[in-house]
Amino acid sequence: LAVGCWDKCAYVYTVEYRPGSRFSPADGESGGALGGSSAVEHVAVREVQRKQRKDRVYAVAMDATGTKLAVGGRDKAVALFDVATGSELWCVHDSDFVYTVALDPLGARLAYGGMSKTVYVVD
C-alpha cells in the first residue's frame, strides 16, 4: 500500500490479514499517514518506507511487484524509488504541480501529468 500526504512524505506499508488480531496505532506504531485512534480488526499494518519530499505529495504509484514507487506532487518533480533500499532511481522535473503518476505492471514505463496539461510517458 502506498500513500501520499500533505506532510511532504510518501509512505509504503505492508498490510496483512491476520484472523484474530487487532491493530491500533497506540500499540507502538507511530501514526504516519495511517495514524489515528480507531483500531482495525484482523489487519496488521507496518510502515516499511517513508520518502521525504520538498513539498506536498499528490500522487503515488507502485508496480505490480511492489518493488518500485513513483512519487509526484507540489514540488513539480516525479521520482522513482526502489522500495527495498529506499534509493532514488531517477527524478525528473515538470513545469508545474504533478497530480498523477502511474506505473505499468512491470515498472518499465511511468506516466505522469498535472497542471502542465500534458501527459508524459517515460521508459
SULGI-V625547 format. One record per backbone hydrogen bond with DSSP energy under -0.5 kcal/mol. CO is the residue of the C=O (numbers start at 1). NH is the residue of the N-H. E is the energy in kcal/mol with one decimal. If there is no record, write none. Layout:
BEGIN
co: {CO CO}
nh: {NH NH}
e: {E E}
END
This chain:
BEGIN
co: {1 3 5 5 8 9 10 11 12 12 14 16 16 18 21 23 24 25 31 32 40 40 42 43 44 46 49 50 51 56 56 56 59 61 63 67 68 69 70 71 72 72 73 73 76 77 78 79 80 80 81 81 82 87 87 90 92 97 97 100 102 104 105 109 110 111 112 113 113 114 118 118 120 122}
nh: {13 11 8 57 53 5 51 3 48 49 46 18 44 21 42 40 27 28 34 35 23 43 18 45 16 14 12 52 10 58 74 75 72 70 66 83 63 81 61 79 58 59 76 98 94 73 92 71 89 90 69 83 86 82 89 80 78 99 115 113 111 107 64 104 122 102 120 99 100 117 114 120 112 110}
e: {-3.0 -3.1 -0.9 -2.4 -3.5 -2.1 -3.0 -2.5 -3.1 -1.6 -2.1 -0.5 -3.1 -2.2 -3.0 -2.3 -2.7 -0.7 -0.6 -1.1 -2.1 -0.8 -2.3 -0.5 -2.7 -2.7 -2.6 -0.6 -2.0 -0.6 -2.3 -0.5 -2.5 -3.2 -1.4 -2.6 -1.6 -3.0 -1.8 -2.5 -1.4 -2.3 -1.6 -2.1 -3.3 -0.8 -2.5 -2.4 -3.3 -1.2 -2.2 -0.6 -2.7 -2.6 -0.5 -2.6 -2.8 -0.6 -1.9 -1.8 -2.8 -2.0 -1.3 -2.2 -3.3 -2.3 -2.9 -1.7 -1.9 -2.1 -0.5 -0.5 -2.1 -2.5}
END
